[in-house]
Amino acid sequence: MRYIIYGAGGIGAGIGALLQQAGCDVVLIARGPHLSAMQDRGLLVRRPGSEQRISVHAVGHPSELELGDGDVVILTMKGQDTSGALDDLERCAGPEIPIVCGQNGVGNERTVARRFLNVYGMLVVMPATFLVPGEIALFGEPKPGLLDSGRYPTGVDPTVTQLCADLTSAGFNAQPDPDVMRLKYGKLLDNLGNAVGALCGETALRSAGNDVRAFIRRMRDEALACYEAAGIDYASRSEVGERRAATFSAGEIPGVERGGSSTWQSFRRGAPAIETDWLNGEIVLLGLEHNVSTPANRALQLMAKRALRAGLGDGEVPIEEIVALERELGGG
């Protein structure tokens, strides 16, 4: 199989680079200065105890490739960019090309399944930082990440079995799972606080003062109420945590800042959009559909949008402002 990594930032470029080193045929699709840097100088991959510049095949659009049988697309862009990527893939490859959603949240799989025949979910638990074009840092050791995968909505087939075998050969912990969305719903609970770290700063999130802890707990409680109302099964925090602990601990890379969540990294890079609508927005949508109040998740979602429109950087919104908005929306 040839792997087309679409949206090759920190996660995607890391997966692609290690698959290539394991002998797989890989193409990275990226954009802007990151694409130019990879084409000009290759991809610099920093890991605990090592640093390597890798020559990669990187392009800016699927139309630059001849896509066909044997190709598997792994989406690793943020959720807000999925629809545009699918437009490109449908024009260039047709609706039967296998597509793997290696993305946060649980909504991308539904979006892809409306239009494509062969859809897969991938749980991504992988400490990676992408702040400089052409450079990524992978902090996990001994394995760089956990990438269990399965067919959407359920099942395992030869494509996902081969994918997981190749990822395992590349050094990842990757097991075929017939109910992968259960894992992804469990991870979504931990991703609900991503925008807190971006808006309030990673220091506030890591120190987890009383206000921050209480707010994140309210968001999680709202999500659990939505899951119960919707009849959604999800993996427990301990289950995902045990799989993570069996895969890696976050090591140190001299001279490289250990970044926060993907949302924080988007704010730090000055990205024009973030994935909060596919994290907290997923809970807001479930609440609307099942008559569950979600003021905490809605407040964080709205505050993230306001911060982007105002051009604010990471760490410029105090938690008190988010909690005040939550109260306006009927919570707190």
ZAMARGU-4260 file (C-alpha; in steps of 0.2 Angstrom, whole numbers, plus 5000, padded with zeros to 4 digits):
<rodrens>
0) 5000/5000/5000 | 5005/5018/4997 | 5001/5030/5011 | 4995/5048/5007 | 4996/5058/5023
5) 4985/5073/5020 | 4988/5087/5032 | 5006/5083/5036 | 5009/5094/5051 | 5016/5087/5068
10) 5006/5071/5068 | 5005/5068/5050 | 5023/5071/5046 | 5028/5061/5061 | 5018/5046/5055
15) 5023/5048/5037 | 5042/5049/5041 | 5042/5034/5052 | 5032/5024/5040 | 5044/5029/5026
20) 5059/5024/5037 | 5051/5007/5039 | 5051/5004/5021 | 5033/5010/5016 | 5029/5021/5001
25) 5023/5038/5008 | 5018/5054/5001 | 5015/5070/5012 | 5002/5083/5007 | 5006/5100/5016
30) 5005/5118/5012 | 5013/5135/5014 | 5030/5137/5022 | 5030/5119/5029 | 5028/5112/5012
35) 5042/5123/5005 | 5054/5118/5019 | 5051/5100/5016 | 5053/5101/4998 | 5069/5111/4999
40) 5077/5104/5014 | 5068/5088/5019 | 5059/5085/5036 | 5069/5087/5052 | 5063/5075/5065
45) 5068/5077/5083 | 5066/5064/5096 | 5073/5061/5113 | 5091/5056/5110 | 5091/5058/5091
50) 5089/5070/5077 | 5087/5066/5059 | 5084/5076/5043 | 5073/5065/5031 | 5071/5067/5012
55) 5052/5065/5010 | 5040/5066/4995 | 5029/5081/4998 | 5016/5089/4987 | 5004/5103/4989
60) 4988/5095/4982 | 4981/5078/4978 | 4980/5083/4959 | 4999/5082/4959 | 4998/5063/4962
65) 4991/5049/4951 | 4979/5041/4964 | 4973/5023/4962 | 4972/5005/4968 | 4983/5002/4983
70) 4983/5020/4989 | 4977/5024/5007 | 4974/5042/5013 | 4977/5046/5031 | 4969/5063/5035
75) 4978/5072/5049 | 4972/5089/5046 | 4961/5098/5059 | 4942/5095/5058 | 4939/5112/5050
80) 4949/5107/5035 | 4941/5090/5032 | 4927/5095/5020 | 4939/5105/5008 | 4951/5090/5008
85) 4937/5078/5003 | 4932/5089/4989 | 4949/5088/4982 | 4950/5069/4985 | 4933/5065/4977
90) 4939/5075/4961 | 4956/5067/4961 | 4953/5049/4967 | 4934/5045/4967 | 4923/5039/4981
95) 4931/5022/4984 | 4949/5027/4990 | 4951/5021/5008 | 4951/5036/5020 | 4958/5035/5038
100) 4953/5049/5050 | 4969/5051/5061 | 4961/5066/5069 | 4954/5072/5085 | 4935/5072/5088
105) 4922/5060/5082 | 4914/5070/5068 | 4926/5068/5054 | 4922/5049/5051 | 4903/5054/5049
110) 4908/5068/5037 | 4919/5056/5026 | 4906/5042/5027 | 4893/5053/5019 | 4904/5053/5003
115) 4916/5039/5003 | 4914/5020/5003 | 4929/5014/5014 | 4931/5024/5030 | 4942/5021/5045
120) 4944/5029/5062 | 4961/5030/5070 | 4964/5034/5089 | 4979/5046/5089 | 4988/5048/5106
125) 5005/5055/5101 | 5015/5069/5109 | 5021/5079/5094 | 5025/5097/5092 | 5025/5107/5076
130) 5029/5125/5077 | 5043/5128/5064 | 5041/5124/5046 | 5050/5109/5041 | 5053/5103/5058
135) 5043/5092/5070 | 5047/5085/5087 | 5041/5068/5093 | 5042/5066/5112 | 5035/5049/5115
140) 5047/5035/5120 | 5050/5020/5118 | 5036/5021/5106 | 5031/5038/5098 | 5012/5035/5099
145) 4997/5025/5100 | 4987/5023/5084 | 4974/5009/5086 | 4963/5009/5071 | 4947/5001/5064
150) 4934/5002/5051 | 4920/5015/5053 | 4907/5013/5061 | 4913/4995/5067 | 4924/4981/5061
155) 4941/4976/5055 | 4946/4972/5037 | 4962/4968/5027 | 4966/4986/5024 | 4966/4991/5043
160) 4975/4975/5047 | 4989/4980/5035 | 4989/4998/5041 | 4991/4993/5059 | 5005/4980/5054
165) 5014/4994/5045 | 5012/5006/5059 | 5019/4993/5071 | 5034/4990/5060 | 5037/5009/5060
170) 5038/5009/5079 | 5020/5013/5084 | 5008/5004/5096 | 4994/5001/5083 | 4981/4987/5085
175) 4966/4984/5074 | 4950/4987/5085 | 4933/4983/5078 | 4925/4997/5089 | 4938/5011/5087
180) 4925/5024/5089 | 4922/5019/5107 | 4941/5024/5110 | 4939/5040/5101 | 4924/5045/5111
185) 4934/5041/5127 | 4948/5052/5120 | 4936/5066/5116 | 4933/5069/5135 | 4951/5073/5137
190) 4952/5084/5122 | 4938/5096/5129 | 4951/5106/5139 | 4962/5109/5124 | 4956/5127/5121
195) 4958/5131/5139 | 4977/5128/5137 | 4976/5139/5121 | 4966/5153/5128 | 4972/5154/5146
200) 4990/5147/5143 | 4997/5130/5145 | 5004/5135/5162 | 4986/5138/5169 | 4981/5121/5162
205) 4996/5112/5169 | 4995/5120/5186 | 4976/5117/5186 | 4970/5129/5199 | 4953/5127/5207
210) 4944/5137/5194 | 4952/5128/5179 | 4949/5111/5187 | 4931/5115/5191 | 4927/5122/5173
215) 4935/5107/5165 | 4925/5095/5176 | 4909/5104/5171 | 4913/5102/5153 | 4917/5083/5156
220) 4901/5081/5166 | 4891/5089/5152 | 4899/5077/5139 | 4895/5062/5150 | 4877/5067/5151
225) 4876/5069/5133 | 4884/5052/5130 | 4871/5044/5142 | 4856/5053/5133 | 4862/5048/5116
230) 4867/5030/5121 | 4885/5032/5116 | 4898/5019/5123 | 4915/5026/5127 | 4932/5020/5133
235) 4935/5025/5151 | 4950/5036/5155 | 4959/5022/5164 | 4957/5011/5149 | 4964/5024/5137
240) 4977/5029/5150 | 4983/5011/5152 | 4985/5009/5133 | 4995/5026/5133 | 5006/5021/5148
245) 5010/5004/5139 | 5016/5014/5124 | 5026/5029/5129 | 5031/5042/5142 | 5035/5060/5136
250) 5054/5062/5135 | 5064/5078/5134 | 5072/5085/5118 | 5086/5097/5122 | 5082/5114/5114
255) 5064/5110/5110 | 5049/5117/5119 | 5037/5104/5124 | 5021/5111/5117 | 5004/5109/5123
260) 4988/5103/5113 | 4986/5104/5095 | 4974/5119/5098 | 4988/5128/5108 | 5000/5125/5094
265) 4987/5132/5081 | 4986/5148/5092 | 5005/5149/5094 | 5007/5147/5075 | 4994/5160/5072
270) 4982/5149/5062 | 4966/5156/5056 | 4955/5143/5063 | 4956/5129/5076 | 4947/5113/5079
275) 4936/5118/5094 | 4920/5116/5084 | 4925/5097/5082 | 4928/5095/5101 | 4917/5106/5112
280) 4906/5109/5097 | 4903/5090/5096 | 4896/5090/5114 | 4886/5106/5111 | 4878/5097/5096
285) 4874/5082/5106 | 4866/5092/5119 | 4855/5101/5107 | 4850/5084/5099 | 4846/5076/5116
290) 4840/5091/5126 | 4855/5092/5138 | 4862/5108/5143 | 4880/5112/5139 | 4884/5130/5144
295) 4903/5126/5149 | 4907/5118/5132 | 4897/5132/5123 | 4906/5145/5132 | 4923/5138/5128
300) 4918/5136/5110 | 4912/5154/5108 | 4927/5161/5118 | 4939/5153/5106 | 4930/5160/5091
305) 4930/5177/5099 | 4949/5176/5103 | 4953/5171/5085 | 4942/5185/5078 | 4951/5198/5090
310) 4968/5191/5084 | 4973/5186/5102 | 4987/5174/5105 | 4989/5160/5117 | 4987/5163/5135
315) 4978/5180/5133 | 4961/5175/5140 | 4959/5173/5159 | 4948/5158/5165 | 4937/5170/5174
320) 4931/5177/5157 | 4926/5160/5151 | 4917/5156/5167 | 4907/5172/5166 | 4902/5168/5148
325) 4896/5151/5155 | 4885/5159/5168 | 4878/5170/5154 | 4873/5155/5145 | 4864/5147/5160
330) 4878/5138/5169 | 4890/5140/5183
</rodrens>
